[in-house]
Amino acid sequence: MDSRYIILTGTVSQAVRKAPVTDLDQLTQSLARNLRRLRADRGLTLDALAARAGVSRGMLIQIEQARTNPSVGTVVKVGDALGVSVATLLEADRPPTVRVVPPAEAVRLWSTEAGSHSTLLAGTESPGPLELWRWRLMPGEGHESDPHPAGTTELVHVTEGVLTLRVDGADHPLPAGTSAVFGSHVPHGYRNEGREPAGLTMAVSVPAASP
């Protein structure tokens, strides 16, 4: 989460709500395979990646062996440490030249009982992680995000209601139709302080990781 980037509670398979067991198994297998490949491509040992991501070595071993269903927050930390998007970590196959993502493949990664939610619509590496999100925040709800890697940029477009964007302690009210661009290497968050639902589309661009 995090937002992509928001440190979320719950697990990856719980995020894919009502998905068949076979789909959840595939998600776990894809995560394991992609983590092994990306770690090897970067020449990182388990200990090195664990230190970089702030995740235990034991957890990484369990993920690589597809023996655990990690939290979304853990997947975000590992993706940040590898310099790749969450979508790439969960991807079943290498993407074709044109990758079409149907609505059924969008992944809801966070939701509340009141109806707030965030959905990862698509992601790619070009040259660093680039992700497209759709958010909906119900009145009185929001989420705070830890700082992302230096150089990360977010673009937000409010589609309905009024979003209160907080960046490094300063609030910025954004009514429907308004867009904002900001560096998200500082603490930031998104909140709906109005009486109507707030909707937004968000793009997150993370700089490519050093080899």
N, C-alpha and C positions, 0 to 999 in steps of 0.2 A: 501498500500500500503502500505504517505507511499507507498511502492511498493506492497507487500501484504498490507499494511504498508505504502505505499506512501499516503499522504493525498490527496485524489483525489477529483476533482470536479465532479458534476453529481450525479445521484441517482442510487440506486441498480437496479431498474427496467430499467433505461436507459442503464445500463451496459450489460444487457441481450438483446442485440440488435435484433430487429425484432421478439422477442418472442411473442406468442399469449397472449392476455389479461389474459386468464385463467392461464397461466404459471406465469405471473407477480403477479396475485392475490395469487397464491399458494406460491410464494416466500415471499410475505408480511406476509401471515398467518404462514408460517414455521418460519420466523424470530421472530414473536410475540410469538409463542408457545415455541420455544427454549429459548428465552430470559427469559420468565417467569420461565421455568423449571430450567435453570442454575442458575438464581438469587436465587431461592428458595433452590436449592441444597447447595448453598454456604452460606445460611443464611444472605444474604445481603438485607438491605432495599433499597428502591428507592433512598433515600438520600445518603446512603453509596456508592452505585454503581455510582451515579451521580458524587460524589466527586472523586472517584477513576478513573473514565473514563474521567472526564473533559467534561461531557455532561450534559445538564440541566435535572432536574427531569421531567419537562414537556415533553421533547423529549422522555425520557424513557417510560413515561406513554403512549404517542401516539404510540410508537413502540410496546409496549406490547398489546395494544388494536387494533393493525393492522390498525391504522388510519393515518399513514404517510408512505411516501416512502423516507427513510433516505438516506443521502449521503453515499457513500462508506467509506469516511473518518470517519463518525460517527460509522459505523458498525465495522471498524477496531479498533477504540478506545474502544468500548464496548467489543469486543473480547479480546483485550489486558487486560482489567480490569478483565475479567472473567477467563483469562488464557486458552482460547479456540481459535480454528482457525476460520477464516471467513467461511470455508466450513462447520464447525459444526453448526455455527449460521444459515446458510441458508439451512441446510439439512432437507429434507422432512420427513424422517423416520430414526429410529435408524439403524445404519449400520449392515449388516450381517457379518458372519465370513470372507467371501471374498467379497469385494465390487468391482464390475467391473464398471468403469466409461467410458461410450462410448464417442466418440468425441462430440456428440451433447449436452452432459451435462457439458462440460467444459465451465466455465463462463469467458467471457472477461470483465475485470473490468476497463480497461483504454485504450483509443485509441486517436489518433490525425488524423487530416485531411490528413497529409502527409503519414500516414500508420503505424506509431508506435503503438504498443499495448502490453498489458500484459494479460495473460490468466491463471486463476487458474485451473490447471489440476485435482488436487485431494488434499484432506487433511484428517487428522485424528488426534486423541489424543492418543499418545503412548510414554511416559505417558503425555507429554505436547503437545501442538499444533505442528504439522508437516505438511508443505504444499509444494506442487510441482507446480512450475510455468514455463510458457514458455513466453519469451519476444522477441520482435522484435523492434529495434530502427533504424529509418531512419537517414541518414546523418544530423548532426547538431542538433539532438534531444536527449533528455534525461530526467531524473527525479531525484529529490532530495528527500531523505527520512529523516524523523526525527529519533532520536535514539529510538530503541526498548527496551523492558524490559531487565534488566541486565541478562546476561546469554544466550541471543538470539544469535544463530549462523546461518550464511548463507553460502551456498555452491553454487558457480556459475561455470557453464561450458559453454564456448563460442563455438557455433556451426558454426558461419560464421562471417566474417568481423573482426573488432577490437573493443573491448569494452574498454572504459576508466572507470575504477572503482575508485571512490574517497571514501576513508575511513578516517575520522577524519582529513580532509584537505590535505591528500596526494593522488596523482594520481598514478594509476597502470594500464598501457596499457596491455590488455590481447588479444592476437591474437587468431584466430580460433584454437580450439584444446586445449586451455589452461584452467585450472581450478583454482579456488581460494577459500579459506576458511577464513572467518573473523568473529570476534565478531561485531554484528551490534547494540550494545548498545550506539554507538557514531553516530554523523551525517555521512551520507553516500549517495552515489548516483551513477547513471549509465548513461553514455553518449557515443554517437557515434560521434567521431570527425573525422572519415574517410570519404571517398567518396562513400562507398558501405554500404548497409544495414548490421546491426549487429544483430545476433541472439544469444540467450542464454537460457539455462535451469537453473532454480534456485530452491534450496530447502531451506526452512526456518524452523528452529527448535527453538521453544520458550519453556522455562522451565515451568513446571507445576505450576499453581497458588497455593499458600498456602491456606489451608482450611479456 
